[in-house]
Amino acid sequence: MKATRAWGAAWALLAGCLLLGACAGHQWASPADVWRAVLGDEALRSRLLFEWRLPRVLASALVGALLGLSGTVFQGVFRNPLAEPYLLGASGGAALGATIALLVPLGLPQALTLSSLAFVGAWGATLLVLGVARVAGALDSAGLLLAGVALAAVLGAVRSFLMLALSDETVSLQVVMSWVLGGIQTPSWAGLGLLALITVACLAATRAIAPGLDLLGLGHQAAQGFGLHVARFVPRAVLVGSLVVAAAVAYGGLVAFVGLAAPHIARWMVGPLHRRLLPASALVGAIVVTVADAIARAALPPAEVPLGLITAVAGGPFFIVLLARRLRTA
């Protein structure tokens, strides 16, 4: 009964946050304005709301859901409540891909190259980490984590070099930095449909590994005793988690701390079992990013605050509290 009430309250809160996001912006809209836009009103204000703001708000919710899913997977794989999605170099690879898309003239629409190269960069970085760890014979959680940290440092240095070498008076570094600091890319309705399909597929993929994550939480030896092949499962789960991260950063840039906080809040709602925890984390992540994106668009009009700064300001203290509790427990 408690879990049912928590689910109902979370869905109601998400609906309220979506309405807040639809109203918030440089020029605030009323709920009546949003309703008229949804009904197909032909006025310019309604068309702008329908074509620009509503897809942005829904995209922010889907990106938040992806971040919540990925955070749950990584915390389960590493059995560490302080783990977050941007381990293993995925964020560094995505940022490098986006930098290339923004600074190198490829002759293709930038909206396409930005999301595509960010996705390829995140996925490729994860595959490289797995390859390095496999060659070193360290496919356990600690080996993957160390390889990811090292690769992230290298990718960050390469990205900085490209920013210095390729920027000129026609290409502003502010464009690259605004993406690296996080910001939802406003999709068309067709693009939003694609993002929704990707999110559903990611939810299905993560739920498929939920039983393994539950067993892994018992420890490697206990999981092995229950029939889980840990050496095979950990890299597979890392690939799934990184796929979710890649989808999130391709549409939202580098948004920190959501993947750290969402699983903790979801555990308070539904408990530790991953079959329920994964969709709950997605729901919490959607709420957090929707609210953060609304603040980013409305805080300093007509400018827009990078979404990653908003989540960092809110998530930093959350991380400090979690770290302090963990140290006290230890």
Secondary structure, 3 states (H helix, E strand, C coil): CHHHHHHHHHHHHHHHHHHHHHHCCCCCCCHHHHHHHHCCCCCHHHHHHHHHHHHHHHHHHHHHHHHHHHHHHHHHHHCCCCCCCCCCCHHHHHHHHHHHHHHCCCCCCHHHHHHHHHHHHHHHHHHHHHHHHHHHCCCCHHHHHHHHHHHHHHHHHHHHHHHHHHCECCECHHHHHHHHCCCCCCCCHHHHHHHHHHHHHHHHHHHHCHHHHHHHCCCHHHHHHCCCCHHHHHHHHHHHHHHHHHHHHHHHCCCCCHHHHHHHHHHHHHCCCHHHHHHHHHHHHHHHHHHHHHHHHHCCCCCCCCHHHHHHHHHHHHHHHHHHHHHHHC
